[in-house]
Amino acid sequence: MYIAQEESFGPVMVISKFKNGDVDGVLRRANATEYGLASGVFTKDINKALYISEKLEAGTVFINTYNKTDVAAPFGGFKLSGFGKDLGKLSL
């Protein structure tokens, strides 16, 4: 879908179906974009959420929430979103 591959400044939430247990397929789909500013994971399984958040190519990964972060946390994006993490090699 076009909306799943664009960097929309919304808020916009894309919800798509996937086969039960196909976490790696979901990750491939989520990472198959030119952008990576932020993403979100909603699940009851915290181990699955942490696994997915480590594998997502996104600057910020929200788990079971949206836009809740600490101002001291590094901010930035991946790919064509921004210039990398704060104080990272690309941003400097």
C-alpha positions as CSV (number, residue, x, y, z in Angstrom):
1,M,0.0,0.0,0.0
2,Y,1.2,3.5,-0.8
3,I,0.4,4.8,2.7
4,A,2.5,2.1,4.3
5,Q,5.6,3.2,2.3
6,E,5.3,7.0,2.6
7,E,6.5,9.2,5.4
8,S,3.2,10.7,6.5
9,F,3.2,13.4,9.1
10,G,-0.2,12.7,10.6
11,P,-0.8,11.1,13.0
12,V,-1.4,8.2,10.8
13,M,-1.7,4.5,11.8
14,V,-1.5,1.7,9.2
15,I,-3.0,-1.6,10.4
16,S,-2.3,-4.6,8.2
17,K,-3.0,-8.3,8.6
18,F,-0.4,-11.0,8.8
19,K,-0.3,-14.7,9.4
20,N,-0.2,-15.7,13.0
21,G,3.4,-16.1,14.2
22,D,4.9,-14.6,11.0
23,V,7.0,-12.0,13.0
24,D,9.9,-12.1,10.5
25,G,7.5,-11.5,7.6
26,V,6.0,-8.5,9.4
27,L,9.5,-7.1,10.0
28,R,10.4,-7.5,6.3
29,R,7.3,-5.6,5.4
30,A,7.8,-2.9,8.0
31,N,11.5,-2.4,6.9
32,A,10.7,-2.4,3.2
33,T,10.4,1.4,3.0
34,E,12.8,4.2,2.3
35,Y,11.9,5.9,5.6
36,G,12.3,5.1,9.3
37,L,11.5,7.9,11.6
38,A,9.2,6.2,14.1
39,S,7.1,3.0,14.4
40,G,4.9,1.3,16.9
41,V,4.3,-2.2,18.2
42,F,1.1,-3.3,19.9
43,T,1.1,-6.7,21.5
44,K,0.4,-8.5,24.8
45,D,3.8,-10.3,24.6
46,I,6.5,-8.0,25.9
47,N,9.3,-10.4,24.7
48,K,7.9,-10.3,21.2
49,A,7.6,-6.4,21.4
50,L,11.3,-6.1,22.5
51,Y,12.4,-8.5,19.7
52,I,10.5,-6.6,17.1
53,S,11.7,-3.2,18.4
54,E,15.3,-4.3,18.1
55,K,14.8,-5.4,14.5
56,L,12.8,-2.5,13.2
57,E,14.7,0.1,11.2
58,A,13.2,3.1,12.9
59,G,14.5,5.9,15.1
60,T,11.8,5.6,17.7
61,V,9.8,2.5,18.4
62,F,6.8,3.0,20.7
63,I,5.5,-0.1,22.5
64,N,1.7,-0.2,23.3
65,T,1.6,3.6,23.2
66,Y,2.3,6.5,20.9
67,N,4.4,9.6,21.4
68,K,5.4,8.8,25.0
69,T,9.1,9.5,25.3
70,D,11.7,11.1,27.4
71,V,13.3,14.4,26.2
72,A,16.7,13.0,27.2
73,A,16.3,10.0,24.9
74,P,18.2,10.1,21.6
75,F,16.0,11.1,18.7
76,G,16.5,10.6,15.0
77,G,15.6,8.5,12.1
78,F,16.9,5.8,9.7
79,K,17.3,5.8,6.0
80,L,15.8,8.9,4.4
81,S,14.3,10.1,7.7
82,G,16.5,12.7,9.2
83,F,20.2,12.5,9.7
84,G,20.6,9.6,12.1
85,K,20.4,9.5,15.9
86,D,21.4,12.6,18.0
87,L,25.1,12.7,18.4
88,G,25.5,9.8,16.0
89,K,28.1,9.8,13.2
90,L,25.6,10.9,10.5
91,S,24.1,13.7,12.5
92,L,27.5,15.1,13.4
